[in-house]
């Protein structure tokens, strides 16, 4: 964020200097901030087992089945949380997931294990429901926020406080690479 802000400041002052509004672009002299990005690590099998086990102890029994299905979907599909919580019911057919990822618009077919399709099938849905985890009435951003709060509560209950939804995506990618899936195919599946 600091680097992006500095880039915008430099661009604005360059424009102001070129337009003759200021005598000098003093932002040129500011050094870039040192950025140390810590990589997100995949969840290990013990952490995933704890998280799935905590679904049965989750205090909100009405959402416990949905939460377990969401965890399994995140783990075995590699989807971003927004793509997961706004997943339409008709996108899962014959054990496969089909969708266009929100970020890139890439068409993705992903086989899902039976445990995932069974968990999605166990979610109590209204007969006219179009989505597994969302009513479609609110903004997707608020739906994502609701599910992120539920996941944080679940991770705390499971004793995995440093977990977050994106780590499931990392786990999906690492497991595929360890299984010998070519990098190009993993890239396509991740969108």
N, C-alpha and C positions, 0 to 999 in steps of 0.2 A: 504494500500500500504506500509506503514512504517513497519508493522509487517511482511509482506511477504519479504521485502528487508532484514530485520534483520534475518529472517529464512534462507535466501539464504547465507547471510554473515556467519552465524554460521555454516552452512553445509560446506561451502567452507573452513573455517578455521579449522573445525574438520578434514576434509580431509587432509589439509595441515599439521596439527599436527600429524595425524596418519601416514602420509608419511614421517615425519621427516623434513619437510621443515621449520617449525617454532617450537620454543621451547614450546610455550603455546598458547592455544586458548583463546585470550583475549575477544572474542565476547561472551563467556559464561557468563561473568560478567555483560553484559549490560542487564538492565531490559527491559521487554516488554513495548512498548508505551501504554499509556492509550487511548483506543478507545471508542469514544462515537458515536454510530451510531444512527442517527435520522431516525425514520421510515417514509416511504412515506405514505401519507394519501390518502384515496380515494377521488375522486371528489364528491362534493355534487350535488344534482339535479339542484340547481341554477347555479353552475359553468358550468355544462354540457349544460344547456339551453343557457347560454351566449356564450359558444364555438360554439354550433350549429348555433345560430343566427348570429354570426360573419362570418360564412361561406358565408352568402349572401352578406356581405359587403367586402369580401376579394378582394383586388385590382386586383389580377391576375384571371380574369374571366375564363380563359381557364382551370385553375386548381381548381376553386372553387367547381365544382361538385365532382371532384376526392377527394378533401380535406374533403368534407362533408362525402363522402362514407368511407374514411379512418377513420375519427373520429367515425363514427357509428360502423365500423368493429372492431376497437380497443375496444370500449366500450362494445359491445355485444358478442365478441368472446374470450376475455381474451388473445389474441395473443400478443407476443412480437412484437415490431415494425418491426424487420427484417422479421419475418414470415408473417406479414401483407403486407408489401410493395412488397414482392416477391411471393405473393399469386397467384397461377395459376387460370385462369378462370374456368377450369374444376373441381376445388376443391369445388365449390359451386353448389350444385344440390338439387332441390326439397326442398329449404328452409333449407338445412343443409350444414355445412362446414366440409369437411374431409381433414385432412392433417397429416403429421408427423412433430412434432415440431422440429425445428433445433437443439435445445440444447440437448434434450434427445432422439429424434427419436421415441417417443411414438406416436402411431396412435390415433387420436382424432376425434370424431364425435361431432359436436356442433350444436344444432338447432339455427337458426338465425331468429330474428323477421322480419316480412315482410318489415319494414322500411329499414332494412339493405340490404336485397336482392333487393328491389326497387332502393335504392341508387346505389348499384353496377351495376344494370341493366341500370341505367341512364347515366353511364360513357360512353362518346363517344370513342369507340374502333375501331381500324382498323379491317378489316374482318379476318386477319390472326394473330391478337393479342393473345398471350398466357397468359399474365399477366394483372391484373387490374391497377397496379401502377408502373410498371417497363417495360422497353422495352426488357430486357434480354441481351442487348448488353454491358452493363457496369458491373462492379463488384457490388455485392449486397451491400457492405459497402458504396460505393459512393451514391447508391440509397437511402439507409437509411439516410445518411447525408443530402441529398437534402430534403427529407421529414421531417426530424427533424427541419431543418431551416424553412420550410414552416409552420410547427406546431408551432414553437416559435413565428413566425410572427402572426399567427392566435391567439395564446393565449394572446399576447400583445394587439391585436386588440379587443379581447373579454374582456380585463380587468382582466385576470386570469394569471398574470405573473409567478406565482410559479408552473404552470401546466407543465407537461411533459408526454410523451407517456406512461411511465410505470404506471402512476397514473390511467390510464384507466384500466389496468390489475388489479390493486388493487381494483378499483371500481367494476369490474366484480366479483372478488372473494368475496368481502364483501356482495354484493347484493345477490349472491347465498347462502351464509351462512345465511344471514338474512331471506331468503325465506325458510330455513329449509333443503337445500340440504346437504347431509352428507359430512363431511370433505374429506373422501376418494374420492368421486366423483368429488369434487372441485379440489382436487389434480390431478386427472387424466385429467380433462379438462384444467388445467393450464400446463400440461406436466411436 
